[in-house]
Each structure stands twice: as C-alpha cells, then as structure tokens.
C-alpha cells in the first residue's frame, strides 16, 4: 500500500498543492488527508480517477471549499486525497436566446455575474446569499436554495467522470446535445445531487431573464403575537403567485447578526432594541407593470401586520458603488446581483465583533454549524418548528438561535438554524448541535441538507431504496474510488473505520461533492 501511494504521489507531482496535511472547517471538524490535487481541466480529472482506481486510492472532490456550516472541503472520514476543482473556471456556451450557460465547478457567483454582465446583463442566475466566492455548481449539487427556488432544478445537464474514469453527459440518449427542452431517453441529472456518484466537471445551467421590473419588499412584523398570521399570509401570497421568488423570513437574531456588522457602532444598541421578531424579504420579478400590481397586493395584505418598505426596479441600483448599505445589498440580491452581506455576521454571532473586510469566515476564530430541517409549507408547521427550536435552545442552554424560514414552494419549506461559537468551544457546540438535530428528528422532522455535524441516529432508508442505491453505486463506482460521504448514512450504516481501512473492504462508497 505504501508503494502504491508513493507512485500515485509521483504521478501527480504537477497537480499536488499540499502533501499529507490536517484540515479543519468552520464547524470545528478536523480531518487528516493524504494530500490535495488541483486539476486544471477535465482531462486531469480523468487521469486522477483512473490512477486512483489502479492504486486503490480514495478521492474526495469539492468545488471551491466554501460550503460553510456544512463541512467546507472536508471528507466524511480521514485519509482521502482531496480533489480541488476550484481551478476549473470556464464559462462557455452562453445562449442569449434560451438563457443557458455551461459552467465548471470553480465558477463562483462573482465569476458568473461578471460574465453575464459582459454579455449585457440580459440574464441572471438563481443567486444565494452565501457570498460572491461560493461555487454556483457545488451549491446546486447540494440542493441549495436561491432567491428564486431550488438550485438543483436549474441544472439542465451534467458532465460527470465516473469511478471507471469514463466521461458521460446525464442526458444519456442525447449526450451533450445542448439545452433542448424535451430530450428523448433517460435523464439521470438529479442522481448526482447529494448522491455523489461521480465527479461533476461541468453543467449546463438555466438562467433567469432580467426585466425592467424586479425588486424586493421588506416586511417587519409589528407584534410577535401575530407571527402565526404573518406566516399564513406570506404563504398564501406565495401560493397565489404574488411573490415570484422564495420568501426569506428571518427571526430577530438572524436580522441582528446580518445587519449589525455593517452599521455604525453608535447605532448598534438602538438597532438591536428595535429589531422585530420577524422580518421577511419578498422578491419580485417580471415586467414593471406586473411587479407594481403584485407589490400593491402584497402591501395591502400585510399592511395591518407589518411595517413595509418597497424597493422596485433596477435602474437605481449601482452594482459598483463602494460600501453599499445593507438595504441596498439586499435589493441587489433580490435582483440577481451577488452580495457578501451575510458573511461578517458569522463573526459577529460567534465572537461579538466583526471585521467586514474579512469575508472568509474560516480565516477568523469563529465557528458555525447549520441545522436545516425541511417541513410542509404550512403556517402551523412553521410556527411549530419555531416553538420547538426555541424550547430546544432553552433546554440545551443555547442563546437564542438565528433562524431563516424559506418557503420554497407550495409543498416545501426549509429552515436554516445557525449554531455559532468561538472555535475554542467547538467540541461543546458540536454536541449541542447534534442534540438539536436529534430533538428535531424525534419530533418527526427531516432535513434537506446534511453537514459533518449531525445526529448519527438518523433513520436509514428502507431496504428497497438501499438496494437500488447500492446498485447505482456499483455501476458508477465499480472500483470503489470515491471516499465515503456524509450522505452514506441515508443508505447504510456509516463505517466506523478510516478510509484507508475501508478501501480494503468490498463495499461500495460514495464521494462527497460540496461547495
């Protein structure tokens, strides 16, 4: 085995950017890895996979390594080789008529925005608030939530390197045929979202047409006792089509942590005292006439409950303005322009201070774990989980937790609960985050994303699903090249051994693919 590893290391001396190292992430997890490779193109990825197959090496691929609060670049277990796809940054095949573009894993939100701006800003993409430096493709493969829906649904087609070193497009009957709306044959694109059955090296991404309308309504709840009515009305407005995007509803702690780092120190105390129990950002999209009409309906329905501010149109937006205000940044986000608004809030929540010039939370001593339940789009269920998290926080002796409730569509609402901490308290905070996840699971609540810190007692998939998934893995990774992922627990008992030992077993393993 030692000889094989040395041979593998020698083969890729031109791609190695770190040798055997220990790496850590924002949630306080540390992993020992064999090294880190940085391929420059698809051909390099194929070479790496085929050599790993030959020398029985485990690979863990990631795009930009900024999956903050969910594991960043870390594998689920020790002793894998990291494959850093952040150097693959091509944006090609832009189609200005259909609104489709081909991107590689290293393309960040900032990169894609600038490319589309160079083409006249006719189209934008389903943006998230995770910052300019995060991977568009990596987040979509993790089923992240953007301002205009579930990002994995923006993926038209994927190009994948399998565990055999083959390169396939996921529209099997018409591989690489472009963005035609109704291809013949099997389309396996969604198998690679949270499934990590291969290394995704490119995707065709659906864009959103930019119009002369658009904007955002900020609705601040007047009285906390009316929260249930607040949720109910916003849900109805979403279901009726008045709110074009995903309503983001943040509790008091979320709003304070997001806004405070950006406001003058002498205003912090007053702002925190005035912060309402809930604030909603309601994105609007379409021609100005339609947006004006939708805004009037929303304002009328919420006027008795909320203080309302309405920002419509994009003509007054200055993307290059130095030091835009938090409100301006929020409007930019809703209109498809990337923003780093939320990033300093990680520092503030964990440390009680924030330097807005440091936009990478992992370059600070702050820690963060996200717990992300998914529930039905029901006002009563939203209120139930809000109460449950509040009670859980008290029982676990946690400070009030920042929460964002995102109504994805008429079926699904996802909640992002943040557990911040100084890195020196990582172990203690990890235990509390696990306990919180267990309380939610015991209440019958599932999750829409997993991190490295989770309740390991989560129920497994039923036997037929496990069997089908094992067959998929056996077909896509017959030589067991990819390291076990954080999603393995859905289909089998997670191994309690290192990857090095696991590689000698006959079981099939997955790779993790993160942003």
N, C-alpha and C positions, 0 to 999 in steps of 0.2 A: 504493500500500500504506500509506503514512504517513497519508493522508487517511482510509482505512478504519479504521485503528487509533484515530485520534483520535475518529472517530464512535462507535466501539464503546465507548471510554472515556467519552464524554459520555453515552451511553445509560444506562450503569450507574453513574453517579456516586453513586447512593444505596446501591449494594451494594459498592463498592470499599473495601477496608480497607487495602490497600497498593498503591502505584503501582509502577513498574518497580523491581525490587529484586533482590539476590542472596540466596539462601537456602542453608543448609547443613543437613546431617543428622548423626546420630550416627556414621555410617561415614566421615565426613570428606569427603563429596562436596559440591560447591557447584554451584548452578545459577543462571543468570540467567533471571528470569521477567519477563513483561510487566506483571504485577500480580496481585492476589488479590481475588477476588469471594467474598462470603459470602451466598448466597441464604437467604431466610427460610422458604421453602416450595417445594412442587413447581412452582407457577406461575412462581416466579422462575427455577427451573432451566430450564423450558421456554423462557422469554424469552431466557435466556443462550444456550442451544443454537441457537435459531432465528436470533438475531443473529450468532452466531459463524459459522453457515452462510452468512449473507448477506455478511458482511465478511471471510470466509476467515481466521478466527481459530482458533488451536489451543487446545483445552481439556484440562486435566488435573485430574480430580476426585479428592478424598480426603475421608475422613470426619472423623477427629479429628487426623490427622497424627502419630500415635504408633505407627507401625509400626517400632519401634526395632530397629536392627540390619539392617533390610531396605530402608531408603530413606526412612522417615518420610513427609513430604508431598511429596517431590521427584519431578518428572517424570524420564523417562529422558534427555531432551535439553533444551537451552536454549530460551528464547523462547516458552514456552507461557503461557497465562493459567491460574492456579490457581483451582479452584472448591472452596472450603472449605465442606463440608456440615455442619460442626460445630454450626451454629446450628439445624439441623433435629432437634429433640429430643423429638418427640411419641411417647408410648407409648399406644396405643389398642387397642380391640377385644379386651380381655383376656377369655378364655374359661376360666372356672374349672372347667368340666366336662371339656373336651378338653385343656386345657393348651396353649393357643396365644395368642400376643400379637402385635400389629402394632407394629413399631418403625421409626424413621427412622435415618439414618446417624449422626447426632450423639449417639445414645443410648449412654452409656458403661456399663461393667459396674456402676459405682456407681449410676447412674441407674436401671437396670433392677432391680437388687437392691432399692433403696428403694421402687420402685413395687410390686413383688411383695410386699414386707413390708407396705405399706399395705393390700394385699388379703388379709392374713392369713398370708402365707408358706406357703400350701398347695403352691406350685410354686416351683422354682428353675430356673436355666438352666445350660447346659454351660459352666462357668466356666474361665478360664485364669489362669495366674499372672502375667500381664502387667500387673496393677495395675487399680485402680478407674477410672482416667481413660481407658482404651482403649475404642475402639468395638466393640460387640458385632457389628454387621453387617459393618463393614470387615474384621475379623479372619476372620469366617466366609467372606467372599468371597475371601480369600487362602488359604483351606483351612487355617486354623489348627487346632491340636489342643487340645481342652479336657480336663478331668479325666474326662469321660465319652464321649470319642470325637471323631471328625472333625466340626468345627463346620459345615462346608458341608452336611452331611447333616441339620442342624437346620433348614435353610431350607425351609419348606413352599412358599413362593411369593414372587416378587419383583415389585415395580413399578419399571419402567425407563423412562427417557427416552432414545429412540434418537437417532441423529445427524440425523434428519429433524425432530426436535422432537416426535415422537409419544410418547404415554404408553401403555405396554402392561403388562398382567399376564402372567406367564410361563406360566400355565395357559391356553393360547390358546383352547380350546373353551369354557371357563367362566371368563372373566377376572374376577378379584376376587370369586370365588364363596365364599371362605372356606375353612376347613381340612378340608373333607370328604376322607375318606381315599382315594377312588379316582375322581378326575375323569376324564371322557371326554376323548379327544383328546390332542394333543401337549402335553407339559410340557417347556418349554425352560429351566427354572430353572437347571440346572447349567452351561448355556452361559456364564453371567455370572460364574462362579467362575474367577479368574485369566485369563479371556478378555477382560474389559473391553470388551464390545461396545456399551456404553451407560453411562449414569449411573444407578446404582441409587438410588432415592429412598425406598424403603420395603420391608419384608419382613414376612411372617408367620413367626414363629419358634416352633419346637416346644420345649416346656418339659419338665421332669422332676418327677415327683410327689415331694414331700417326705414321708418316713415317720418313724416313731419309732425307726428304726434308723439306719444310716449310720455312717460313721466312717472311720478310716484305720489301717493297720498300718505301722509304720516298722521295716524290717528292715535291719540293718547287718551287712555281710559280715565274718566273723571273720578270714578268711585270704585274701589276694589270690590265692593259687594256686588257690582254689576258685571263681574268678569264672565259669568256664565252667559249672560245676554250678549256681551261683547263677542265671545267665541261663536255663538249661534248666528249672529247677524253676519259676521265676516264669512263664515262657512256658507251661508245662503248666497251672499253676493258672489262668492267664488263659483258655486254650483250653477248660478244663473248666468255666468259668463261676463259679469261686470268687471271682475278682476282678471286681467289677462294672464298675469304671472302667478307665482307662488306667494301667497300672503306669508310674510315672516312676522311672527308675533313674539317679541322679546319681553321677558319679565324685567322688573326693576333692576336686578343685579346685572342682567345682560346689557341693558342700556347704559348703566353707570360705567361698567368696565369698558364698553366700546367707546363712549364719548369722552370720559374724564381725561384720558391721556392727551387729548387734543385741545382742551380748553385751558385758559389761563388759571394758574394756581389759586388766585384770589377769588375765582368763581366756582371752584370745585364744591365747596361745602353747600353753597346755595343751590347748585345744580342737583346735587345728591338729595337734598331735602325735598326738592320739587319733583323729583323723578316719579312718574306714575307707576302703578302696579304693573301695567301692561302697555306696551307701545307696538303698534302694527305698522309695517311698511307694506303698502299695497301697490304693486307695479301695474302700470297701464301701458297698453301697446296698441298701435293702429294709426289710422289717419286722424288728423286733429279733430275733425267733426265727430267721429265716433268716440274718441277719447274724452272730448268735452262732455258728451252725453253720458258716458259711463261715470265720469267724475261727479256729475250732478246727482246721479242716482246714489252713488256711494256716500256723498256728503249728506244727502237727505236722510239716508238710513242710519247714519252714525251720529248725526248732529246732537241728539239728546244724550248720548253716552260719552262722547269724545270731544276733546279739543282737536281741531283738524287743520292741517296745513297741506296745501295742494301745490305741487310743482309740475307744470305741464310744458311739453315741448323741449326741444334740444338746442334751439337756436342760441339760447343764452348760456349754454354750457361751454366753459373754457377748459378743455382737457389738459392743456399745458400750463394752467395757472399755478404759480408757486403757492404752496401752503393753502390748498382749498379748505374751507370749513367742513366740519363733519356733515352738515346738511348737504353741502354741495357734493361731497363724496358719495353720500347715499343716493342722491339723484343721479350721479354718474353711473353708479352700479345698476340702478333700475333701468337705465337707458343703454346698457351694454358696454360700459367703459370700465376696465378693471380698476380696482382701488385697494390700497393697503389699510383701509380704515380700521379693520378689526384686529390687526396683528399686535399693536402695542398693548391692547387690552389683556393679552396673556400675561405680560409682565406685571401690569397693574393689579390684576386679580391675585396673582401668586405672591407678589413681593410688596404691594402697596405703593409702587412707584413705577414709572415707565419712561424710557428714552425713545421718543418717536423716530429717532434716526436709526435705531437698531430694529430692522423689520424681520429678522430671522429669530424667532423665539428660542431656538436651540443654541444661539450664541449668548444667551443670558443664563442666569441661575434659576429661571422659572421652570415649573413643571406643569403639565396639563394632561388629563385623561378625559376623553369623551365617552359618555354612555348614551346610546342612541336607540331608544325604543321606537317601535312603529305601532300605530293603533289605527282603528277605523276613523274615518272622517266624521266624527260625531262630537257635538258640543259637550255632551255628558261625559264622553270618554276623555276628552281633553281636560275637562275640569277634574275628572277622577285622577288622572295621572299627575296633574299639578298638585292636588292634595296629597297623593301618595308620595311624591318626591319630597314635598315639604315635611311630611311626617317622618319619612326615612332619614332625611337630613338631621332632624332633631334627635332621632333615636341613635344615629351614628355620631352625634356630636360634631356635625359638619356646619360650617357657616351657611347662610342661605346661598343656594346654588344658582348660577346663571343658567337660564333655560331659553331656548328658542323653539317655538311651535310652528312648523311649516305645513300648511295644508297643500299637499302635492296635487291632489285631485279629489273627485267626489268619493273615492274609495279609501285613499291612504293619506294619513297624516304622520309625519315623522317629527320626533322631538330630539333636540341636541341638548344634553345636560353636561355641563362642564365642571370638572373637579380640579381646581387649580391648587398648586402647592409649591413651596420652595424645594429645590432638588434635594436638599438635606433631609427632607421629610418624605422622600419618595416611597420608601417601603411601607410606612404607616398609611400614606394616602392610597397606595395601591390596594391595601387590604380593605379600606373603606369603599373604594370604587367597586371592588369585587362584591362586597356585601350589598351595595346599592343595586348592582346588576342582579344579584340573587333575589332580593326583595321584589324586584320587578318581575323576574321570571316566576316566582312563587305566586304572583298575582295574575299569572296567565298572559303576560305581555312579552312579545317577541322583540327582535331588534332588526334594524335594516342594514347596519354595518357592524363589523367587529374590529376591535383593536387587540393589542397583545395583552392588555389587562382586561380580563373578563371572568365571568362566573363559569368555571370549568365544569360545573354540574349541569350545564345546559342539555336538554334532551336531544338525543340523536335522531336523525332522520329514520323513518320507518324502513324496514328491511327491503321492500322493493326499490325504494329510492336509492338506498345504499348500494344495492346490487347493480342498478343501472349506472350509477356514478362510477363504481369500480370498473365497469366495462368501458366507460368513456375514458377513464384514466389509462386503462390498459392499452387502448387504441392510440391515444395521443402521446403517451409517455411509456412505451413498452420497455424501455431500458432503465426506468426509474431515475431519470436525470435530475428532475426538479425537486428541490428541498420541500419538506412538509410545510404547509401553510397554516395560517390562523383559521382558515375555513375548513380544515380537515375534520374538526370536531363535529361538524354537521353530519358527517357520513360514517365516521368510525371513531373509536376511542383514540384520542391523541397519544402518540407514542411517548413513553417516559424515558427515552434514551436520546443520546446525542445523534446528530445526523450522521456522524462517522460510523457509529454502530448500526444505525438504521439502514445505511447503504448496503449492508451485508444481508439484509433480510429480503424476502421475496415479495413483500407487499409493494403496492404502487403508491407513489407520493405525488403531491402537487407542488407547484411553485407559487409563491405569493407575488402579487403584482400590485404595487402601491404607488401613490403619487409622490 
